[in-house]
């Protein structure tokens, strides 16, 4: 199963990409974070929900040290907690955040070091304390990684290799990041951070093609080792895309490359 000719065969259902775009009116977007939180960042923040409905945010501090900070909201973003440091960690790119069924916060990021090593840390108590940060099996990347978690608790990680190939690499962990399986190449590459999501036990990876077209492409996999051929979405961008799943539908968000810089959304549907 996978993306075939613009059609994604998922769990017995067939999904087709809806190429019609929904342009987001900035005036209709929810409230921004209140200024009283004094939160600011050098990179894109990572946002994820807990099973109890709490919003969780991880971002790099807008300081020379680029510390990783954590915040949460219990009222759908109307108000936010103070900023809490993540075990003294720092990053030069946007972090990636996902939340397990038991509420464990899982964070992958590129260290604020010259070697661009990938690290992982987690929290089982809503960000009060964090595990000792650990290397992701010696891997490194120049761009932000993407991290998601499956129904069975498996962590799925994709990142661009830290070399001229910028090959998109996949790794997984079945023990909350204590150990990671071997890195597998998807056979494709990107100069921008990729986006990863799980729908009906199928992995979907969105990325901007590195062939000069800036076309946003999607590939899929059942095991992270064998991937479908790339399928073009008919959209292009000069920035990293984002993926999300809601009500058995896969949503793709991106910044239009037509000079308008509009945020656009396209989706799959049965």
Buried (B, 14 or more C-beta within 10 A) or exposed (E): BBBEEBBBBBEEEEBEBBEEBEEEEEEEEEEEBEEEBEBEBBBBBBBBEBEEEBBBBBBBBBEEEBBBBBBBBBEEBEEBBEBBBBBEBBBBBBBBBBBBEEBBBBBBBBBBEEEBBBBBBBBBEBBEEBBEBBBBBEBBBBBBBBBBBBEEBBBBBBBBBBEEEBBBBBBBBBEBBEEBBEBBBBEBBBBBBBBBBBBBEBBBBBBBBBEEEBBBBBBBBEEBEEBBEBBBBEBBBEBBBBBBBEEBBBBBBBBBBEEEEBBBBBBBEE
